[in-house]
Structure formats: C-alpha cells, structure tokens
Amino acid sequence: MISNKIEKAINEQINAEMWSAYLYLSMANHFENEGRKGFANWFRVQFQEEQAHALALMDFLNARGGRVVLSPIEEVPTSWESPKDAFLATQAHETKVTSLIHNLYAMAEAEQDFATRQKLNTFVAEQVEEEDTVRDIIDDLTLVGDDGTGLLQIDRELGARTFVQPVL
C-alpha cells in the first residue's frame, strides 16, 4: 500500500503533468495558427509526452493500491510573441516540473517508499533530457534571431519530430 501523503503528492503531480500537456497543446495551436507547422508539431509531440507521463503515474498509483483523483486543470496561456518566447516559457516550465519531481522524490525517500523512488528515477532522467533539448532549441533560436531562413530551417527540423512512447 502507498501512504496517503505519497498518494496525494502523486495525484498533484498527475495534475501538473496534465497541465503541462494542456500548455503544450495550447502552444501547438498557437503555432499552427501562425503557419509554423514544425513548431506546432514539436509542441504537439510534447503534449503527447506529457500525457504519457500522467498516464504512467496513474498506472503506478493504481498498481500500488492508491486512488487516482483527477483535479481541474488551471487555465494556460494561449499566445506568445515569438518562437523563442514560447521556448523560454517552456524552459521555465520544465525547470518547475523538475523541481516538483525532485520534491516528490525527496518525499518518497523520507517516507522510505522505495517503489515510488524507483519509479521517479525515470522521471528524473526524463527531466534532464527535457531541459537539455529545450536549451538546445533556445540556443538555435538565439543564433538565428529574426532571420527568416534560419527560422524556416528550425521549423523544418522541429517538424520532423515524432512521438515515441517514453519508457516510464
């Protein structure tokens, strides 16, 4: 059995993952409306990944005898000034998610809930990848600035991204 404290914290993380998914879906639609299909694709794939994270936590909680309680998802922003602004917002958000995962990990460790801690190892590693990827995209966007050719190239690169079910 999982403790009530860990169950509540995992449910909060599920909500955070669903909010992340909703945020990235909003970003995808923003860029779709701007005709930047590659950027839209990248954020749509990100949306799918965040849903997969939430589902993995739901499956884990159910397997441990806990109860999944879905809470309302708070409103998300719907527009950004530029691709770089959207990725800077993504970077800030992923940093926050990393902090949430670390706090949950610390709680599991303090409670000696080794199963939850083990499950969260994959999320810790995933966050390293998330932050690194976004940082690389921001670096590219900084390099090209407002150059249309550079932005077109980045848009095409981001359009090639496909969803791969994460192993969580």
C-alpha positions in Angstrom: 0.0 0.0 0.0 1.0 3.5 -0.7 0.8 6.2 2.1 -1.9 8.9 1.9 0.8 11.5 1.8 2.6 10.0 -1.3 -0.8 9.2 -2.9 -1.8 12.9 -2.6 1.6 14.1 -3.9 1.4 11.8 -6.9 -2.1 13.0 -7.7 -0.8 16.6 -7.6 2.0 15.5 -10.0 -0.6 13.9 -12.3 -2.4 17.2 -12.4 0.9 19.1 -13.1 1.6 16.7 -16.0 -1.9 17.2 -17.4 -1.4 21.0 -17.1 1.9 20.6 -19.0 0.1 18.7 -21.7 -2.6 21.4 -21.9 0.1 24.1 -22.1 1.9 22.4 -24.9 -1.3 21.7 -26.8 -2.0 25.5 -26.5 1.4 26.2 -27.9 0.9 23.8 -30.7 -2.3 25.5 -31.7 -0.7 28.9 -31.4 2.0 28.0 -33.9 -0.5 26.1 -36.1 -2.5 29.4 -36.4 0.7 31.2 -37.3 1.5 28.8 -40.1 4.6 27.4 -38.3 3.8 23.8 -38.7 7.1 22.5 -37.5 6.9 24.4 -34.2 3.3 23.2 -33.9 4.4 19.6 -34.4 7.1 19.8 -31.8 4.7 21.1 -29.2 2.0 18.5 -30.2 4.6 15.7 -29.6 5.4 17.4 -26.3 1.7 17.3 -25.5 1.7 13.6 -26.1 4.7 13.0 -23.9 3.2 14.9 -21.0 0.0 12.8 -21.3 2.2 9.7 -21.3 3.8 10.9 -18.1 0.4 11.5 -16.4 -0.8 8.1 -17.5 2.3 6.4 -16.2 1.8 8.0 -12.8 -1.9 6.9 -12.9 -0.9 3.3 -13.7 1.7 3.3 -10.9 -0.7 4.8 -8.3 -3.3 2.2 -9.3 -0.8 -0.6 -9.1 0.2 0.5 -5.6 -3.4 0.4 -4.3 -3.8 4.2 -4.4 -6.7 6.1 -5.9 -6.3 8.5 -8.8 -8.2 11.7 -8.2 -8.3 14.0 -11.2 -8.5 17.7 -10.4 -9.5 20.6 -12.6 -6.7 21.9 -14.9 -6.0 25.6 -14.5 -6.1 27.9 -17.5 -3.0 28.1 -19.6 -1.6 30.9 -21.8 -2.7 30.9 -25.4 -0.2 33.2 -27.2 3.5 34.0 -27.3 5.3 36.9 -29.0 7.8 34.6 -30.8 9.1 31.1 -31.1 11.9 32.0 -28.7 9.4 33.4 -26.2 7.5 30.1 -26.3 10.6 28.1 -25.7 11.8 30.4 -22.9 8.4 29.8 -21.3 8.9 26.0 -21.9 12.3 26.2 -20.3 10.9 27.9 -17.2 8.0 25.4 -17.0 10.3 22.4 -17.4 12.6 23.8 -14.6 9.5 24.0 -12.4 8.4 20.4 -13.3 12.0 19.2 -12.4 11.6 20.9 -9.0 8.2 19.2 -8.5 9.7 15.8 -9.4 12.7 16.3 -7.1 10.4 17.3 -4.2 8.3 14.2 -4.8 11.4 12.1 -4.9 12.7 13.6 -1.6 9.3 12.9 0.0 9.4 9.2 -1.2 12.9 8.9 0.2 11.9 10.4 3.5 8.9 8.0 3.7 11.2 5.1 2.7 8.9 4.4 -0.2 11.4 2.7 -2.3 9.0 1.7 -5.1 7.9 5.3 -5.6 11.5 6.5 -5.5 12.5 3.8 -8.1 9.6 4.9 -10.4 10.6 8.5 -10.1 14.2 7.7 -11.3 12.8 7.5 -14.8 11.1 10.9 -14.4 14.3 12.5 -13.0 16.2 11.2 -16.1 13.4 12.4 -18.4 13.6 15.9 -17.0 17.4 16.1 -17.7 16.6 15.3 -21.3 13.6 17.8 -21.4 15.7 20.7 -20.1 18.7 19.9 -22.4 16.5 19.7 -25.5 14.8 22.9 -24.8 18.1 24.7 -24.1 19.4 23.5 -27.4 16.4 24.9 -29.3 16.7 28.2 -27.5 20.4 28.3 -28.4 19.4 27.8 -32.1 16.7 30.4 -31.9 19.1 32.9 -30.3 21.7 32.2 -33.0 19.3 32.8 -35.9 17.5 35.7 -34.3 14.9 37.1 -36.7 16.5 35.6 -39.8 13.6 34.1 -41.8 15.8 31.5 -43.4 17.1 30.3 -40.1 13.6 30.2 -38.6 12.4 28.2 -41.6 15.2 25.7 -41.1 14.4 25.3 -37.4 10.7 25.0 -38.2 11.5 22.2 -40.6 13.8 20.4 -38.1 11.1 20.6 -35.4 8.5 19.3 -37.9 10.5 16.0 -38.2 10.0 15.1 -34.6 7.8 12.1 -34.0 6.2 10.8 -30.8 8.0 7.9 -29.2 6.2 6.3 -26.2 8.5 7.0 -23.3 9.6 4.1 -21.1 8.5 5.2 -17.7 
